[in-house]
Amino acid sequence: MASVAELPFLSTTFVGCICAIWYQGKEYRLATYLGGKLVSYSKKGFSILQGKYLLEVSVIKQEPHSLKAPVRGAMRRRIKESVACKVRYRFYEDEKLLFEVVSKQAGYEHVIMEG
């Protein structure tokens, strides 16, 4: 599981992330509150870096559907949601690839702000 979102905080917003990976009997948690940072983001994927760990998420194939969402009461935001797409996950420790897996049943969405 991995999520990236723009989060409101007091009178501002920030981009936060959280990710939980279970690999060889151990849980790895990458998150803003643990020092994790979003190092790249697009409609085709994102990367989270935390210390010596890097997670790369790449969308291989998707058929997104557009959903409208509110911004201060006006429906000015669109969310492009793919509920069953093909995604590649790569997880690194100190630049060494720990695993690479492709899921054909991943979910992915990104937000588009309008005027």
C-alpha positions as CSV (number, residue, x, y, z in Angstrom):
1,M,0.0,0.0,0.0
2,A,1.3,3.4,-0.9
3,S,-0.5,6.8,-0.8
4,V,0.5,10.4,-1.6
5,A,-1.8,13.3,-1.0
6,E,-1.9,17.1,-0.5
7,L,-2.9,17.5,3.1
8,P,-4.3,20.6,4.9
9,F,-2.4,21.7,8.0
10,L,-3.4,24.9,9.9
11,S,-3.6,27.6,7.2
12,T,-1.5,25.8,4.6
13,T,-1.1,22.4,2.9
14,F,1.8,20.0,2.4
15,V,2.4,16.9,0.3
16,G,2.4,13.8,2.5
17,C,3.0,10.1,1.9
18,I,2.6,6.8,3.6
19,C,3.6,3.4,2.5
20,A,3.7,-0.1,4.1
21,I,5.7,-2.9,2.5
22,W,5.8,-6.5,3.8
23,Y,9.0,-8.2,2.5
24,Q,10.6,-11.4,3.7
25,G,8.8,-11.3,7.1
26,K,9.6,-7.6,7.8
27,E,7.4,-4.5,7.6
28,Y,9.0,-1.4,6.0
29,R,7.1,1.8,6.6
30,L,7.9,4.9,4.6
31,A,5.9,8.0,5.7
32,T,6.1,11.8,6.0
33,Y,6.0,11.5,9.8
34,L,9.1,9.2,9.6
35,G,11.0,11.5,7.3
36,G,9.9,10.1,4.0
37,K,9.8,12.5,1.0
38,L,8.0,12.4,-2.3
39,V,10.9,12.8,-4.8
40,S,8.8,12.4,-8.0
41,Y,5.1,12.4,-8.9
42,S,3.2,12.3,-12.2
43,K,0.1,10.7,-13.6
44,K,2.4,7.7,-14.5
45,G,3.9,7.1,-11.0
46,F,5.8,8.4,-8.0
47,S,8.8,7.7,-5.9
48,I,9.2,7.9,-2.1
49,L,12.6,8.2,-0.5
50,Q,13.3,7.7,3.2
51,G,16.8,7.3,4.5
52,K,18.3,4.3,2.6
53,Y,15.0,3.1,1.2
54,L,13.4,4.1,-2.1
55,L,10.1,2.9,-3.5
56,E,9.3,3.5,-7.2
57,V,5.7,3.1,-8.4
58,S,5.3,3.1,-12.2
59,V,1.9,2.8,-13.9
60,I,2.3,0.5,-16.9
61,K,-1.3,0.4,-18.1
62,Q,-4.4,2.2,-16.9
63,E,-7.9,3.2,-18.0
64,P,-8.7,6.1,-15.7
65,H,-12.1,7.4,-15.0
66,S,-12.7,11.1,-14.2
67,L,-14.4,12.0,-10.9
68,K,-15.2,15.6,-9.8
69,A,-14.3,16.7,-6.3
70,P,-14.9,19.8,-4.3
71,V,-12.5,22.7,-3.5
72,R,-14.0,25.1,-1.0
73,G,-17.5,24.2,-2.1
74,A,-17.0,24.3,-5.8
75,M,-16.4,21.2,-8.0
76,R,-13.1,22.5,-9.4
77,R,-11.0,19.4,-9.0
78,R,-10.9,16.2,-11.0
79,I,-9.6,12.9,-9.8
80,K,-8.4,10.5,-12.4
81,E,-9.0,7.1,-10.9
82,S,-8.0,3.6,-12.1
83,V,-9.4,0.9,-9.9
84,A,-7.6,-2.0,-11.7
85,C,-4.5,-1.1,-13.5
86,K,-1.1,-2.6,-14.1
87,V,1.6,-1.2,-11.9
88,R,5.3,-2.0,-11.3
89,Y,6.8,-1.6,-7.8
90,R,10.5,-1.4,-7.2
91,F,11.9,-1.3,-3.7
92,Y,15.6,-0.4,-3.0
93,E,17.9,-0.4,0.0
94,D,21.1,1.6,-0.4
95,E,20.5,1.6,-4.2
96,K,20.3,-2.2,-4.2
97,L,17.1,-3.6,-5.7
98,L,15.4,-5.7,-3.0
99,F,12.4,-6.6,-5.2
100,E,10.5,-5.8,-8.3
101,V,6.9,-6.9,-8.7
102,V,4.2,-6.1,-11.3
103,S,0.6,-6.1,-10.2
104,K,-2.3,-6.4,-12.7
105,Q,-4.9,-5.4,-10.1
106,A,-3.5,-2.2,-8.5
107,G,-5.4,1.0,-7.9
108,Y,-4.0,4.4,-8.9
109,E,-5.4,7.9,-8.9
110,H,-4.1,11.4,-9.4
111,V,-5.6,14.9,-8.9
112,I,-5.9,17.6,-11.5
113,M,-6.6,21.2,-10.2
114,E,-8.7,23.4,-12.5
115,G,-8.7,27.2,-12.7
